[in-house]
Every structure is written in structure tokens, then in C-alpha cells.
């Protein structure tokens, strides 16, 4: 997906940034994963997470430093939003050295949320991250990133995004 000026869309840029985080840190654990591998299919419309590859690595323990880079890739405006999206206590990140392994559940959340953030960027462009952190009446008043703290909530958020993309409304 290219913009009218031929530049990559906000979703492609975001997917590339998430890819670089996942590949960089997971390559350090599994040298079969090459730096040229991608977790997102950047040629598909819409851009999609390779779920088979994500499931293979979702139980890996990424270091705390990866979470900080994931935060940059997400384009979230505040650290508080990162804690909301990944269900992390603020002190978990503030005290953890960059090399400290996080619980594998954090990696799974990073994959799920990255997939949703890229989809939100496809639907809303640069405003995708803001949509993910704004309370939504269709999600019990919770922000989509918070509601997607588990796979069931993630599926509901994905359904809403797909509905908006197809019909222009929920």
C-alpha cells in the first residue's frame, strides 16, 4: 500500500517498524530467523501478521529493551498507553534492565497488539494509534488496546476494525 505520493502508507511503516523489533530480538534467540524475514506480509492488502510465524515465537521471552522499541513502533503518545496495551505494571518496565527477559505472555501480547495497531493504521491512517487508546462505547467504554488484553478481546477489536473498513461504521 502506497500513498498518493508513492510513499509507504502509515500501516506499512508501522508494520516495518514492528517487524524490525521482532526480528532483531528474536534473531538473537533463534539464529534460523534471518534479519530478512518478516512477521508482516507487507505486500498484502490489508497488511497481515503471519500468524504461523507469530505462534512459533509467541512463547519466547523478549528482553525489556524490546518493549521500549515496540513502544516507539506503536506510535503511542504516552508510556501509560504502553502499559495499558501490554497489561504491564508501570514499575515492571521502570525497574527492569534492558536485557531482563520478560514473561512470554508479554511477547504474545506484543504480537496481538502489533497486528491490531497495524490494522488500525490501515483503517485510520496516522490516527490509528489514537483510535486504539480512545475509550470505545462498543467495547464497554474501554480503549481497544485495553480491551484486546486477551485473544477474545483482540478478536472483538479486529471485528470492529474490519467492519469500519468495509462499511465505514460499526
N, CA, C and O of each residue as an XYZ file, in Angstrom:
680
protein
N       0.836     -1.176      0.000
C       0.000      0.000      0.000
C       0.881      1.240      0.000
O       1.674      1.465      0.915
N       0.726      2.015     -1.020
C       1.488      3.254     -1.142
C       0.516      4.420     -1.093
O      -0.637      4.310     -1.511
N       0.997      5.521     -0.582
C       0.177      6.729     -0.582
C       0.195      7.322     -1.980
O       0.892      6.831     -2.868
N      -0.575      8.376     -2.164
C      -0.664      9.015     -3.482
C       0.697      9.512     -3.954
O       0.942      9.558     -5.160
N       1.583      9.883     -3.042
C       2.907     10.384     -3.408
C       3.911      9.251     -3.605
O       5.081      9.518     -3.877
N       3.489      8.002     -3.476
C       4.378      6.864     -3.659
C       5.109      6.454     -2.392
O       5.892      5.505     -2.419
N       4.874      7.144     -1.287
C       5.490      6.780     -0.013
C       4.685      5.650      0.626
O       3.483      5.531      0.387
N       5.337      4.828      1.431
C       4.583      3.759      2.111
C       3.484      4.343      3.000
O       3.640      5.428      3.561
N       2.394      3.629      3.121
C       1.288      4.052      3.966
C       1.709      4.008      5.438
O       2.708      3.373      5.777
N       0.952      4.679      6.315
C       1.255      4.600      7.748
C       1.253      3.157      8.260
O       2.049      2.812      9.133
N       0.366      2.313      7.725
C       0.307      0.915      8.161
C       1.569      0.153      7.757
O       2.096     -0.633      8.544
N       2.051      0.379      6.546
C       3.274     -0.300      6.093
C       4.472      0.161      6.925
O       5.299     -0.655      7.332
N       4.562      1.455      7.174
C       5.665      1.966      8.006
C       5.628      1.328      9.387
O       6.658      0.904      9.911
N       4.440      1.262      9.973
C       4.297      0.688     11.306
C       4.638     -0.801     11.287
O       5.346     -1.286     12.169
N       4.141     -1.526     10.288
C       4.437     -2.963     10.188
C       5.936     -3.192     10.052
O       6.478     -4.109     10.668
N       6.611     -2.371      9.253
C       8.074     -2.493      9.116
C       8.772     -2.260     10.451
O       9.721     -2.962     10.799
N       8.291     -1.264     11.196
C       8.910     -0.972     12.490
C       8.693     -2.111     13.483
O       9.614     -2.491     14.206
N       7.478     -2.654     13.518
C       7.232     -3.809     14.386
C       8.085     -4.993     13.947
O       8.678     -5.683     14.776
N       8.141     -5.223     12.643
C       8.979     -6.302     12.108
C      10.410     -6.190     12.610
O      10.994     -7.173     13.065
N      10.964     -5.005     12.526
C      12.367     -4.840     12.909
C      12.580     -5.151     14.388
O      13.620     -5.695     14.762
N      11.611     -4.813     15.229
C      11.724     -5.142     16.657
C      11.693     -6.650     16.855
O      12.564     -7.214     17.517
N      10.691     -7.298     16.280
C      10.560     -8.739     16.462
C      11.762     -9.491     15.889
O      12.324    -10.358     16.558
N      12.154     -9.171     14.670
C      13.259     -9.888     14.041
C      14.560     -9.656     14.797
O      15.315    -10.598     15.037
N      14.824     -8.420     15.170
C      16.079     -8.117     15.884
C      16.205     -8.928     17.169
O      17.224     -9.576     17.406
N      15.176     -8.888     17.984
C      15.283     -9.553     19.283
C      15.085    -11.058     19.203
O      15.709    -11.793     19.968
N      14.249    -11.533     18.316
C      14.052    -12.976     18.208
C      15.197    -13.649     17.470
O      15.490    -14.818     17.719
N      15.856    -12.920     16.555
C      17.035    -13.464     15.877
C      18.144    -13.745     16.897
O      18.907    -14.697     16.736
N      18.232    -12.929     17.932
C      19.251    -13.148     18.974
C      19.016    -14.479     19.684
O      19.962    -15.073     20.202
N      17.775    -14.955     19.717
C      17.456    -16.227     20.367
C      17.444    -17.401     19.395
O      17.747    -18.530     19.781
N      17.102    -17.146     18.159
C      16.955    -18.205     17.153
C      17.641    -17.747     15.878
O      17.082    -16.966     15.107
N      18.847    -18.233     15.662
C      19.636    -17.776     14.514
C      19.120    -18.314     13.177
O      19.616    -17.925     12.120
N      18.128    -19.206     13.220
C      17.486    -19.626     11.967
C      16.600    -18.517     11.420
O      16.328    -18.467     10.221
N      16.149    -17.623     12.309
C      15.338    -16.475     11.896
C      16.291    -15.435     11.325
O      17.116    -14.879     12.050
N      16.183    -15.180     10.070
C      17.092    -14.254      9.380
C      16.594    -12.822      9.496
O      15.389    -12.586      9.572
N      17.511    -11.873      9.510
C      17.106    -10.460      9.561
C      16.238    -10.040      8.374
O      15.576     -9.003      8.430
N      16.233    -10.828      7.308
C      15.407    -10.503      6.145
C      13.997    -11.089      6.250
O      13.151    -10.805      5.402
N      13.733    -11.895      7.271
C      12.401    -12.456      7.468
C      11.454    -11.372      7.950
O      11.870    -10.385      8.556
N      10.183    -11.571      7.673
C       9.175    -10.612      8.108
C       8.071    -11.334      8.862
O       7.721    -12.471      8.543
N       7.536    -10.665      9.853
C       6.368    -11.180     10.564
C       5.082    -10.648      9.940
O       4.006    -11.215     10.131
N       5.206     -9.555      9.194
C       4.051     -8.992      8.489
C       4.252     -9.179      6.996
O       5.356     -9.001      6.480
N       3.177     -9.538      6.305
C       3.208     -9.601      4.850
C       2.963     -8.184      4.358
O       1.830     -7.703      4.353
N       4.027     -7.527      3.947
C       3.959     -6.124      3.551
C       3.414     -5.944      2.137
O       3.161     -4.818      1.707
N       3.233     -7.041      1.417
C       2.712     -6.950      0.050
C       1.198     -7.154      0.004
O       0.560     -6.826     -0.997
N       0.628     -7.686      1.064
C      -0.809     -7.967      1.096
C      -1.597     -6.695      1.378
O      -1.097     -5.764      2.010
N      -2.824     -6.671      0.904
C      -3.733     -5.591      1.228
C      -4.983     -6.228      1.810
O      -5.697     -6.898      1.065
N      -5.290     -6.069      3.061
C      -4.518     -5.324      4.044
C      -3.278     -6.106      4.505
O      -3.201     -7.326      4.359
N      -2.335     -5.383      5.051
C      -1.085     -5.933      5.581
C      -1.432     -6.845      6.767
O      -2.143     -6.422      7.678
N      -0.944     -8.072      6.763
C      -1.335     -9.024      7.802
C      -0.135     -9.641      8.513
O       0.928     -9.854      7.930
N      -0.351     -9.916      9.790
C       0.636    -10.628     10.595
C       0.653    -12.086     10.150
O      -0.403    -12.693      9.968
N       1.836    -12.646      9.975
C       1.974    -14.066      9.663
C       1.711    -14.823     10.969
O       2.598    -14.950     11.812
N       0.493    -15.316     11.121
C       0.088    -15.944     12.372
C       0.854    -17.228     12.665
O       1.097    -17.545     13.829
N       1.232    -17.961     11.645
C       2.010    -19.188     11.873
C       3.368    -18.842     12.468
O       3.816    -19.475     13.424
N       4.011    -17.845     11.904
C       5.315    -17.436     12.420
C       5.170    -16.827     13.818
O       5.977    -17.100     14.706
N       4.149    -16.009     14.005
C       3.926    -15.396     15.320
C       3.668    -16.471     16.371
O       4.172    -16.374     17.491
N       2.889    -17.494     16.023
C       2.600    -18.545     17.005
C       3.857    -19.327     17.377
O       3.981    -19.812     18.501
N       4.776    -19.447     16.444
C       6.036    -20.145     16.709
C       6.888    -19.393     17.727
O       7.612    -20.014     18.506
N       6.809    -18.066     17.728
C       7.658    -17.252     18.588
C       6.915    -16.584     19.752
O       7.555    -15.952     20.592
N       5.609    -16.704     19.824
C       4.826    -16.005     20.847
C       5.155    -16.448     22.268
O       4.909    -15.695     23.210
N       5.699    -17.637     22.447
C       6.049    -18.091     23.797
C       7.508    -17.811     24.140
O       8.018    -18.310     25.143
N       8.176    -17.019     23.317
C       9.558    -16.621     23.597
C       9.563    -15.472     24.606
O       8.608    -14.700     24.696
N      10.646    -15.379     25.352
C      10.802    -14.279     26.300
C      11.652    -13.193     25.661
O      12.857    -13.364     25.479
N      11.031    -12.095     25.326
C      11.773    -10.955     24.796
C      12.329    -10.137     25.960
O      11.723    -10.101     27.031
N      13.469     -9.484     25.768
C      14.012     -8.652     26.843
C      13.234     -7.342     26.984
O      12.541     -6.917     26.061
N      13.357     -6.724     28.129
C      12.653     -5.465     28.406
C      12.983     -4.394     27.372
O      12.131     -3.563     27.060
N      14.189     -4.395     26.841
C      14.569     -3.419     25.820
C      13.704     -3.508     24.582
O      13.471     -2.498     23.917
N      13.224     -4.697     24.261
C      12.352     -4.868     23.099
C      11.018     -4.159     23.316
O      10.412     -3.660     22.368
N      10.567     -4.118     24.560
C       9.290     -3.466     24.860
C       9.401     -1.964     24.585
O       8.471     -1.362     24.051
N      10.523     -1.367     24.945
C      10.727      0.050     24.668
C      10.735      0.347     23.177
O      10.176      1.354     22.743
N      11.360     -0.513     22.396
C      11.370     -0.321     20.945
C       9.993     -0.581     20.341
O       9.592      0.086     19.387
N       9.273     -1.552     20.898
C       7.902     -1.818     20.451
C       7.052     -0.573     20.681
O       6.233     -0.210     19.836
N       7.247      0.079     21.826
C       6.512      1.306     22.141
C       6.736      2.367     21.064
O       5.787      3.019     20.629
N       7.975      2.543     20.637
C       8.271      3.520     19.569
C       7.566      3.120     18.273
O       7.006      3.969     17.579
N       7.594      1.844     17.952
C       6.962      1.364     16.716
C       5.444      1.563     16.742
O       4.827      1.775     15.699
N       4.850      1.497     17.925
C       3.393      1.623     18.056
C       2.891      3.045     17.845
O       1.714      3.258     17.555
N       3.787      4.015     17.990
C       3.433      5.439     17.893
C       2.450      5.880     18.975
O       1.730      6.865     18.807
N       2.427      5.147     20.078
C       1.594      5.546     21.210
C       2.137      6.843     21.793
O       3.352      7.020     21.886
N       1.249      7.752     22.187
C       1.729      9.042     22.679
C       2.308      9.030     24.096
O       3.137      9.877     24.429
N       1.878      8.071     24.940
C       2.328      8.080     26.332
C       2.727      6.684     26.787
O       2.170      5.687     26.328
N       3.706      6.623     27.701
C       4.111      5.333     28.272
C       2.926      4.655     28.956
O       2.825      3.428     28.962
N       2.031      5.458     29.532
C       0.846      4.907     30.187
C       0.052      4.048     29.203
O      -0.520      3.030     29.591
N       0.014      4.451     27.938
C      -0.707      3.696     26.920
C      -0.022      2.364     26.632
O      -0.692      1.377     26.327
N       1.292      2.329     26.725
C       2.039      1.082     26.548
C       1.657      0.101     27.649
O       1.401     -1.073     27.380
N       1.619      0.575     28.866
C       1.268     -0.285     29.992
C      -0.140     -0.828     29.830
O      -0.409     -1.982     30.162
N      -1.037      0.004     29.319
C      -2.417     -0.407     29.067
C      -2.453     -1.486     27.985
O      -3.103     -2.517     28.158
N      -1.761     -1.254     26.875
C      -1.795     -2.181     25.738
C      -1.191     -3.545     26.071
O      -1.691     -4.576     25.621
N      -0.119     -3.547     26.858
C       0.568     -4.810     27.145
C       0.263     -5.362     28.537
O       0.847     -6.361     28.955
N      -0.650     -4.711     29.250
C      -1.041     -5.123     30.605
C       0.181     -5.267     31.512
O       0.352     -6.276     32.195
N       1.013     -4.250     31.503
C       2.215     -4.244     32.336
C       2.069     -3.217     33.446
O       1.531     -2.131     33.229
N       2.536     -3.551     34.606
C       2.551     -2.598     35.714
C       3.669     -1.598     35.442
O       4.745     -1.992     34.991
N       3.440     -0.317     35.706
C       4.475      0.697     35.428
C       5.841      0.372     36.015
O       6.863      0.640     35.383
N       5.874     -0.198     37.204
C       7.164     -0.486     37.824
C       7.907     -1.621     37.122
O       9.130     -1.717     37.218
N       7.169     -2.481     36.418
C       7.807     -3.592     35.712
C       8.833     -3.070     34.711
O       9.950     -3.583     34.631
N       8.454     -2.063     33.960
C       9.356     -1.524     32.942
C      10.370     -0.555     33.518
O      11.514     -0.510     33.063
N       9.967      0.219     34.509
C      10.883      1.237     35.025
C      12.075      0.632     35.753
O      13.152      1.228     35.779
N      11.894     -0.547     36.346
C      12.983     -1.177     37.099
C      13.756     -2.226     36.316
O      14.855     -2.612     36.711
N      13.200     -2.678     35.232
C      13.819     -3.791     34.506
C      14.988     -3.323     33.646
O      14.836     -2.396     32.851
N      16.162     -3.959     33.796
C      17.260     -3.648     32.869
C      16.880     -4.102     31.454
O      16.087     -5.029     31.289
N      17.437     -3.460     30.457
C      17.082     -3.729     29.054
C      17.224     -5.198     28.678
O      16.471     -5.695     27.841
N      18.172     -5.897     29.280
C      18.411     -7.298     28.906
C      17.559     -8.296     29.694
O      17.593     -9.490     29.397
N      16.797     -7.836     30.689
C      15.991     -8.739     31.511
C      14.869     -9.358     30.683
O      14.092     -8.637     30.059
N      14.778    -10.697     30.673
C      13.695    -11.347     29.925
C      12.337    -11.047     30.557
O      12.172    -11.118     31.775
N      11.388    -10.715     29.719
C      10.018    -10.503     30.171
C       9.287    -11.848     30.094
O       9.760    -12.781     29.446
N       8.160    -11.938     30.745
C       7.357    -13.162     30.692
C       6.904    -13.402     29.256
O       6.609    -12.444     28.542
N       6.843    -14.662     28.817
C       6.408    -14.954     27.448
C       5.041    -14.366     27.090
O       4.790    -14.063     25.924
N       4.162    -14.201     28.068
C       2.843    -13.629     27.786
C       2.981    -12.209     27.228
O       2.122    -11.766     26.466
N       4.032    -11.499     27.592
C       4.248    -10.144     27.065
C       4.536    -10.213     25.567
O       4.054     -9.375     24.805
N       5.310    -11.195     25.143
C       5.611    -11.362     23.719
C       4.328    -11.636     22.943
O       4.108    -11.069     21.873
N       3.487    -12.504     23.483
C       2.214    -12.817     22.813
C       1.365    -11.555     22.696
O       0.757    -11.314     21.653
N       1.319    -10.758     23.743
C       0.552     -9.503     23.702
C       1.151     -8.542     22.683
O       0.421     -7.845     21.979
N       2.475     -8.505     22.603
C       3.127     -7.615     21.637
C       2.729     -7.990     20.214
O       2.448     -7.109     19.401
N       2.701     -9.275     19.904
C       2.265     -9.718     18.575
C       0.805     -9.343     18.327
O       0.475     -8.786     17.279
N      -0.074     -9.650     19.294
C      -1.505     -9.368     19.121
C      -1.738     -7.878     18.919
O      -2.431     -7.463     17.990
N      -1.150     -7.081     19.802
C      -1.368     -5.644     19.715
C      -0.742     -5.062     18.445
O      -1.327     -4.170     17.830
N       0.434     -5.546     18.042
C       1.059     -5.051     16.808
C       0.130     -5.297     15.624
O      -0.041     -4.423     14.774
N      -0.462     -6.471     15.567
C      -1.401     -6.797     14.493
C      -2.572     -5.814     14.487
O      -2.981     -5.334     13.429
N      -3.104     -5.521     15.664
C      -4.235     -4.597     15.761
C      -3.828     -3.155     15.457
O      -4.581     -2.423     14.814
N      -2.661     -2.747     15.907
C      -2.203     -1.389     15.626
C      -2.000     -1.178     14.125
O      -2.337     -0.121     13.593
N      -1.453     -2.179     13.450
C      -1.270     -2.065     12.001
C      -2.630     -2.001     11.306
O      -2.819     -1.218     10.375
N      -3.566     -2.817     11.756
C      -4.915     -2.773     11.157
C      -5.565     -1.411     11.407
O      -6.201     -0.858     10.509
N      -5.412     -0.867     12.611
C      -5.966      0.458     12.909
C      -5.317      1.521     12.026
O      -5.987      2.465     11.608
N      -4.030      1.384     11.737
C      -3.351      2.335     10.847
C      -3.855      2.188      9.411
O      -3.892      3.169      8.668
N      -4.243      0.975      9.013
C      -4.829      0.789      7.685
C      -6.185      1.488      7.594
O      -6.521      2.083      6.570
N      -6.944      1.408      8.657
C      -8.294      1.971      8.662
C      -8.284      3.481      8.895
O      -9.010      4.218      8.227
N      -7.460      3.943      9.845
C      -7.486      5.348     10.251
C      -6.230      6.137      9.878
O      -6.133      7.319     10.207
N      -5.273      5.511      9.202
C      -4.043      6.204      8.838
C      -3.240      6.576     10.074
O      -3.124      5.790     11.014
N      -2.691      7.774     10.061
C      -1.857      8.248     11.175
C      -2.619      8.294     12.498
O      -2.002      8.299     13.563
N      -3.952      8.328     12.445
C      -4.764      8.384     13.662
C      -5.023      7.006     14.270
O      -5.692      6.904     15.299
N      -4.510      5.958     13.656
C      -4.719      4.600     14.164
C      -4.325      4.422     15.623
O      -5.118      3.893     16.402
N      -3.113      4.850     16.026
C      -2.741      4.687     17.437
C      -3.690      5.419     18.396
O      -3.986      4.920     19.481
N      -4.158      6.592     17.993
C      -5.094      7.326     18.856
C      -6.419      6.588     18.985
O      -7.016      6.571     20.062
N      -6.887      5.973     17.892
C      -8.127      5.197     17.963
C      -7.958      4.043     18.949
O      -8.892      3.707     19.677
N      -6.780      3.441     18.975
C      -6.523      2.291     19.844
C      -6.530      2.643     21.333
O      -6.713      1.756     22.167
N      -6.337      3.904     21.680
C      -6.270      4.271     23.102
C      -7.453      5.127     23.565
O      -7.506      5.554     24.719
N      -8.383      5.368     22.669
C      -9.553      6.179     22.992
C     -10.696      5.258     23.447
O     -10.979      4.265     22.776
N     -11.355      5.566     24.567
C     -12.481      4.725     25.009
C     -13.504      4.543     23.883
O     -13.801      5.473     23.134
N     -14.027      3.330     23.785
C     -14.945      2.990     22.711
C     -16.244      2.443     23.304
O     -16.202      1.499     24.093
N     -17.398      3.015     22.940
C     -18.662      2.555     23.513
C     -18.997      1.105     23.147
O     -19.749      0.451     23.870
N     -18.460      0.599     22.051
C     -18.727     -0.786     21.649
C     -17.863     -1.794     22.396
O     -18.015     -3.005     22.231
N     -16.943     -1.272     23.229
C     -16.042     -2.139     23.997
C     -16.189     -1.848     25.489
O     -15.204     -1.778     26.224
N     -17.433     -1.682     25.917
C     -17.734     -1.400     27.327
C     -17.047     -0.139     27.824
O     -16.729     -0.026     29.008
N     -16.817      0.808     26.923
C     -16.172      2.057     27.290
C     -14.665      1.961     27.443
O     -14.018      2.944     27.803
N     -14.098      0.792     27.175
C     -12.644      0.616     27.270
C     -11.989      1.004     25.954
O     -12.622      0.988     24.898
N     -10.725      1.348     26.036
C      -9.942      1.602     24.834
C      -9.696      0.269     24.134
O      -9.534     -0.750     24.806
N      -9.663      0.248     22.792
C      -9.400     -1.007     22.081
C      -8.113     -1.710     22.547
O      -8.094     -2.935     22.673
N      -7.053     -0.956     22.801
C      -5.802     -1.586     23.253
C      -5.990     -2.278     24.597
O      -5.412     -3.338     24.835
N      -6.782     -1.696     25.464
C      -7.055     -2.317     26.770
C      -7.974     -3.522     26.603
O      -7.747     -4.566     27.213
N      -8.998     -3.384     25.791
C      -9.958     -4.471     25.581
C      -9.271     -5.691     24.964
O      -9.667     -6.829     25.215
N      -8.253     -5.445     24.167
C      -7.538     -6.528     23.479
C      -6.441     -7.147     24.343
O      -5.465     -7.682     23.817
N      -6.596     -7.078     25.656
C      -5.574     -7.654     26.540
C      -5.552     -9.181     26.483
O      -4.623     -9.806     26.994
N      -6.565     -9.781     25.867
C      -6.560    -11.229     25.642
C      -7.051    -11.492     24.214
O      -7.536    -10.578     23.548
N      -6.929    -12.715     23.753
C      -7.255    -13.024     22.359
C      -8.725    -12.803     22.040
O      -9.060    -12.418     20.920
N      -9.603    -13.038     23.001
C     -11.033    -12.847     22.746
C     -11.345    -11.374     22.542
O     -12.092    -11.010     21.633
N     -10.773    -10.534     23.386
C     -10.940     -9.102     23.213
C     -10.302     -8.627     21.922
O     -10.837     -7.756     21.236
N      -9.152     -9.204     21.595
C      -8.466     -8.853     20.353
C      -9.320     -9.162     19.137
O      -9.352     -8.383     18.185
N     -10.016    -10.298     19.163
C     -10.894    -10.658     18.048
C     -12.038     -9.663     17.915
O     -12.436     -9.314     16.804
N     -12.567     -9.205     19.049
C     -13.657     -8.211     19.001
C     -13.155     -6.906     18.394
O     -13.835     -6.310     17.559
N     -11.977     -6.459     18.804
C     -11.401     -5.227     18.255
C     -11.149     -5.393     16.760
O     -11.438     -4.484     15.981
N     -10.617     -6.538     16.351
C     -10.355     -6.812     14.938
C     -11.659     -6.784     14.138
O     -11.696     -6.255     13.027
N     -12.719     -7.350     14.700
C     -14.024     -7.344     14.034
C     -14.522     -5.915     13.836
O     -15.025     -5.579     12.764
N     -14.387     -5.086     14.844
C     -14.820     -3.689     14.730
C     -14.010     -2.977     13.657
O     -14.574     -2.258     12.831
N     -12.697     -3.168     13.658
C     -11.854     -2.530     12.638
C     -12.233     -2.993     11.237
O     -12.306     -2.184     10.313
N     -12.473     -4.288     11.077
C     -12.866     -4.812      9.770
C     -14.224     -4.267      9.335
O     -14.428     -3.967      8.159
N     -15.139     -4.140     10.275
C     -16.460     -3.588      9.965
C     -16.341     -2.140      9.515
O     -16.964     -1.736      8.533
N     -15.548     -1.366     10.227
C     -15.350      0.041      9.856
C     -14.733      0.118      8.472
O     -15.149      0.935      7.651
N     -13.739     -0.729      8.203
C     -13.076     -0.699      6.894
C     -14.039     -1.060      5.770
O     -13.978     -0.473      4.690
N     -14.930     -2.022      6.015
C     -15.841     -2.482      4.976
C     -17.064     -1.594      4.800
O     -17.501     -1.348      3.676
N     -17.623     -1.109      5.921
C     -18.884     -0.385      5.848
C     -18.760      1.090      6.233
O     -19.674      1.883      6.003
N     -17.642      1.436      6.810
C     -17.468      2.820      7.231
C     -18.075      3.115      8.583
O     -18.044      4.256      9.042
N     -18.626      2.099      9.229
C     -19.212      2.279     10.559
C     -19.266      0.945     11.256
O     -19.084     -0.100     10.631
N     -19.519      0.975     12.563
C     -19.620     -0.261     13.346
C     -21.031     -0.777     13.290
O     -21.334     -1.811     13.884
